[in-house]
Amino acid sequence: MKVLVYPHSMELGGSQLNAVQLAEAVRDLGHQVTVASETGPLMDRVRETGLEHIEIPRHRARPSPRVSQMLRNIVNEGGVDVVHGHEWPPIVEAFLNVGLSTRTAVVGTVMSMSVPSFLPRSVPLTVGTEMIRRAAVAAGHQDVTLLEPPVDTKSDHPLLDGTSFRVAQNFGPDEIVIAMVCRLVPNLKLEGLLSACDAVGAMGLDGRTVRLLIIGDGPARPTVEARAARINALLGRTAVILVGEMSDPRPGYAAADVIIGQGGSALRGMAFGKPLVIIGEDGFSELLTPESAPKFLQQGWYGLGKGSRGAGPDALRSALEVVLVSTSLRQELGSFGRRLVENRFSLAHAARTIEQTYLRALRGKSARGRRLTDAGRCAASLARYKIQRKYQRWMGLASAEDDNDRSRISQVLSAGAVTPCSVRVAPDPASEVSRQTDS
């Protein structure tokens, strides 16, 4: 197959990194894969993989009629079989031009925490959690496949040595390092970043010499820097360190003793064999254990509100302190996370899932009349959405990232009970983690 992969941006972030990784993995299955994208930090990764690249304008409307026409030209000139859009703008742009005027199939991936209501329902989708898959099917989407965020378990591995990175950051050999790798943005991320700073500050006042390492950049950086400076001044030492954006954050993961994260960053931390505390909003935090894992396998690596220890910086501190006091417990929980990633989130498994989605899309493309009806609904719903967003911005009510609107996330997480899935993990010779780890 000839496949055109279109990520929604080339910033360092989970969805777009997954798009590039999957493009490479599908290429390695024997298909001809091209990436169409703007320029950005992830272009280094595209060049390293040897994937063919076609540049699109960086500054554009979303969705962009100009880019939509570019996609059709690329398809017609290159004989492309499948266009794979990641997140809603690429999906809509591909569908409203390529999907309606050519024989090429359009496939979409949504790794955000909800599926926008205006997405075309005839486009085969992959989504990141079982809860979101069920919600999309209930909303009328015809073909929705669970594709949990993939992890490159070959490059993200416990054997990667983080010693040189620790030395470069002046970490002592016996210091406990807690790492967060994420974009510094207000929506979904900022609350957890500030809570982590506060939790480390509180532990420092009690005499614990833990360090918090924050890797990433974004518009919320001044706010995080101010909180870090306040904590460092309070403790009289550098307890919180912001290193900025790293095109390859693997040394940071490897150097850490504990990871705080959500989404793809949480899974990468597990791949490095590190114990993990999952964070969200409204003060949510939860230590990953065999007992807590089924919840995240259903709802995704995120949460809202109270966890088992309550909410806020105190709850996050409590979860961290469970693993800070025991090297053996950190090893056990890290091994559990690594096995879980290997068994369920490998990149090779994800590539095979995507390949089957492409083949199914090519076989089952709906009739033109049905696609036109779907396009009319999509365009009308999108227009209403755009008007609503303009009004929210005018009133100062709009979130920074509309594909992760908090109200939709809350609806997904609270939309009825789902049957917990079992955690199928290869047996480990080491003893199972005691239930006391989550008390």
Secondary structure, 3 states (H helix, E strand, C coil): CEEEEECCCCCCCHHHHHHHHHHHHHHHCCCEEEEEECCCCCHHHHHHHCCEEEECCCCCCCCCHHHHHHHHHHHHHHCCCEEEEECHHHHHHHHHHHHHHCCCEEEEEECCCCCCCCCCCCCCEEECCHHHHHHHHHCCCCCEEECCCCECCCCCCCCCCCHHHHHHCCCCCCCCEEEEECCCCCCCCHHHHHHHHHHHHHHHHCCCCCEEEEECCCCCHHHHHHHHHHHHHHHCCCCEEEEECCCCCHHHHHHCCEEEECHHHHHHHHHCCCCEEEECECCCEEECCCCCHHHHHHHCCCCECCECCECCHHHHHHHHHHHHCCHHHHHHHHHHHHHHHHHHCEHHHHHHHHHHHHHHHHHCCCCHHHHHHHHHHHHHHHHHHHHHHHHHHHHCCCCCCHHHCHHHHHHHHCCCCCCCCCCCCCCCCCCCCCHHHHC
